[in-house]
Amino acid sequence: MSQAALNGAYLPALEHPVHSFGARRIDFSRQVALMAIVNRTPDSFYDGGATFGLDAAVSAALRAVDDGADWVDIGGVPFAPGPALSAAEEAERIVPVIEAVRSRSDVVISADTFLPEVAQASIAAGANVINDTTGLRNKDLAAVVAEAGAHIVITHSLAAPRTVYPRPQYEDVVPEVADFLRRKTEEALALGIAADKIIVDPGHDLNKNTLHSLEITRRFSEIADLGFPALAAVSNKDFIGETLDQDKKERLAGSLAAAVMCIMNGARIVRMHNVAEAHSAVRLVEAALGWRQPAYLKHNMGDFNEPARG
């Protein structure tokens, strides 16, 4: 019987399980990284601009660290269709946040950008990772990442940045997404990005309908099989809302269920809005898989059954 079957979870064979992000080291064969989301945009998908102000964005990032985030993803431009933002304007939004967070924490920081100039400024400010939702559409971005020795998240999407892509069609979404990511990781390697700096993301909801995203969640192991740490960005997405008939602020339980399902199918990074709740879910899964010890042991451990705290 395979180790995966014994543990009740899919354990992907990672080519490079241990990744170093500045002062932090994550062993993806035994850990799941919790990525918090801070969007410094006036029209953010989830919070509608609540962290657009600099102080609000920095406070949100540091609060996420206190709540248990291993990683903070900082963005200045939504994926959704809309007007383009210049590199200077985007950098003005996210670089000060990166600098402020880096000065106070060794947390992993990613810059959610597809512009090489913004990536370069973000890395100089202290970002460890560039989170590219366009799947290396711009080769100059890869050059910046390779030269700096930074990590990159390669995400599947079909549309050019901030453009409409109506009625996306797939014959079989999971192998098509996996094939795209395989080709893009090979491209990244050819462009000089080290294999132990690559992370893949199938892009739930990005140019996909709800049925596509549910299928990716169910078959996430096929994405994890690529051999690189796989990221599941499922938090409060529309596929959860449509499945459960819930508005954005009601999707916490569905988001946690989707995240845990992806982890059990090989995801090693989950990108979540509700950090404290996601932290509890992730750490419980790690404990159940035997990767970490419980915080304490009291229940049925002595001559009398002492009740647990709380």
Secondary structure, 3 states (H helix, E strand, C coil): CCHHHHHCCCCCCCCCCEEEECCEEEECCCCCEEEEEEECCCCCCCCCCCCCCHHHHHHHHHHHHHCCCCEEEEECCCCCCCCCCCHHHHHHHHHHHHHHHHCCCCCEEEEECCCHHHHHHHHHHCCCEEEECCCCCCHHHHHHHHHHCCEEEEECCCCCCCCCCCCCCCCCHHHHHHHHHHHHHHHHHHCCCCHHHEEEECCCCCCCCHHHHHHHHHCCHHHHCCCCCEEECCCCCHHHHHHHCCCHHHCHHHHHHHHHHHHHCCCCEEEECCHHHHHHHHHHHHHHCCCCCCCCCCCCCCCCCCCCCC
